[in-house]
Amino acid sequence: MRLVLWAARRSTFAATWYVECPNRPTMPEMVAFVTDYEAARGKLFDDQEVEEITAYLYYSAAYGARCEHAADDQDGGRDEFRRFLRGLIKADFSTMLKQRYT
């Protein structure tokens, strides 16, 4: 449960709807967030943890994309979460994290 809560925070730490700015972190920001957390805990995430973190990140992005799609008629077709999800899939986030140590 702790890992899921941490993963939720990692995928949303940039979110704010009070200031006009991106609500999703960039790939380098997410990798840095993971790296900083590993340094603070004194232990790298193992492959299983990386897969769980990545799965939650994809889930979170997909949920945001679904919400955007549902609100297309109301908000002018914002696509921030849909672009974010496409970028995650294209970048293969779990492979990106694992390659930091090879």
N, C-alpha and C positions, 0 to 999 in steps of 0.2 A: 504494500500500500504506500509506503514512504516513497518508493521509486516512482510510482504513478503520480503522486502529488508533486514531486520534484519535476517530473517531466511536464506536467501541466504548467508549472511556473516557467519552465524553460521556453515553452512555445508561446507564452503570452506576456513575457516581461516588458515588452515594448508597447503593449496596448494602452491606448488612451483615446477616448472619444471627445475630450474637451479641447484638444489642440489639433489643428490640421497637420497631421504627420502620419507616416506609415504606422499601422497597428501591428505589424509583424516584424520580428527581427530578421536581419539578413543572415545568410548562411555563415559568414565569418563570425557574426555576433553569437550565433547559436553554438558554433564549435568552441568559441572562447568561453561561453557560459559553461559548457560541459567541462572544458579543461580547467577552468577556475574551481569548479565544484570538486573535481577529482583531486586537485591540489589541496583544497581545504580539508577534504576527508582523508587524505593521505593514501588513497588507493584508487587505481584505475578501474573503470567499469569493465567487467568481463563481457565476452561476446553475447551471452544471454541477456545481460542488462542493457547492452547497446541495442539489441533487437527489440526489447520491451520499450525502451525510451523512444526509438524510432517509430514503433507501432503506434504509441500514443500520440506522437507528433503528427503522424499521417491522419489519425482519427480526428484530432483537433482541427487540422487544416481542412479535412473533408467536411466536418460539421460547419465550419465557417463558410465554406464554399456553398453548401446546401442552403444555409441561411441567406446568403447573397442571392442565390438563384430564386429563392422564394420571394425575395423582396425586389426583384428586378423592376417591377412596375412602379414601385414606390420610391426608389432611391436613384433612379436614373441608370441602373445597370452597373453599379460598382462591381469590380472584379478583383479586388485586392487579394482575397483569400483563394480565389480560383487560380490566380497567377502564382501565389505562394505554393499551393498544392502541386501545380505543374512543375515548378522549380524543384521542389523536394523530390518528386519522382524522378525527374531528369538527373538530378545530382546524386541520387542514391545515398541518402544521408547516412545510413548505417555503414556503408562501405567507406564513405568519407571519414567517419569517426575512427573506424578500425585502421585505416591507412595512416593515421597519425603516428602509429607505433611500429610501422614496418619499414 
